[in-house]
Amino acid sequence: MSGDHDHDHDHAHSHPHRPDIEDSDFDDYQLMAEAVGELLIEKGIFAAEDLRRTIEAIDAIGPAQGARVVARAWVDPGFRARMLADVNAAAAEIGIDAGPIPIRAVANTPGLHNVIVCTLCSCYPRLLIGLPPDWYKSRAYRSRVVREPRVVLAEFGTVLPEDVAVQVHDSTADLRYLVLPMRPRGTEGMDEEALARLVARDCMIGVAVIDR
């Protein structure tokens, strides 16, 4: 899914201030997920304690794993190519379990900026970048970023030059996306660990860029 191509600024900025997309009320799919969980516990498929531990384990995951994958792609062209072909397999090379659901990396370039969404619910590469933020799950973000991606990005503080195209990628239950940000200028002397510390969650969703 593609966005439009217009704006009027020479630089991209990254100062997210959480725009008007915070309507995080439960939607039908979230309510359905809760109901299914309760039914499975009731039928003895798993215990409430098992569910609690699983949720806590997922809650503990942050964006560090995804940042490691991005940093390796920046320093290793071969790994970058393999990541763009198969994120899950590339992540496994460096000891990261990205889960069974395929993840596709979409690379930002000087002429293209990528942003991800799940228009249906909140599909998202959780094992790489942690739980989705509330705004990602909101109805407003899910609908607006498809219709007016540049406006939404600008509300996050990410104003793109006019000649940079914006492409929106819609995640599904069968395919997730991860944005591969461009390596910032002036980082040639930094090692992989230091580079990983530059990579924030929102950059891998595409609503922000790395601003040094």
C-alpha positions, 0 to 999 in steps of 0.5 A: 500500500502506498502513500503520497509524495508531497511535503515541504521540508528538507530534513526528517526529524524524530521528536515523537509526541504521540499524535491524535491517535490514542483511542486505545479502547478494546476493539472487537478483535481484542475482546475476542482474543480475551474471550478465547483466552478465558475459554481455553483456560476454562476448558483446561487447555492451559492454566491461568498461571501459564498464560500469565507467565507467557504474557509476562515473558512477552511484556519483558521483550523490548526493541533490543533484539530488533536493534541488534538485527538492524545494527548487524545489517548495517555493518555486514552487507551479506547479513543485510541481504539475507535479512531482506530475504528472510528476517527470521532466518537472519535473526537466528544466525545471531541467536535471536528467535523471531518466532514462527510467523514470517517477518519481511524487512523493508529498507529505507533509502534516500528516496523511500520511507517505509511505515508499518501498520496492521489495519485489522488489529495489531499484528507486529513483530513482537519477539523482535521489538516488544509489545506494540504501543497503544497508538499502534493498536488504535483505530485512528492510527490503523485507518489514518496512516493508510489514508494520510501517511505524511500527515501522521508521520508529521504528527510524530515529528517525522517530516520528510522531504518532498522527493521521498516517497512513503510506502505503507505496509499492512501486517497480517496474521501470516506476515509481519514487517520490520523497517530497516532504517538507514544507517546515520551519517557519521557512524562509520567509527562505531561498533555494532553494539554502539550502533544498536543503541541508536535504534529505537522501536519507532524507527523500526515501525517507521514513524520515526527516523534516527536523528543524531 
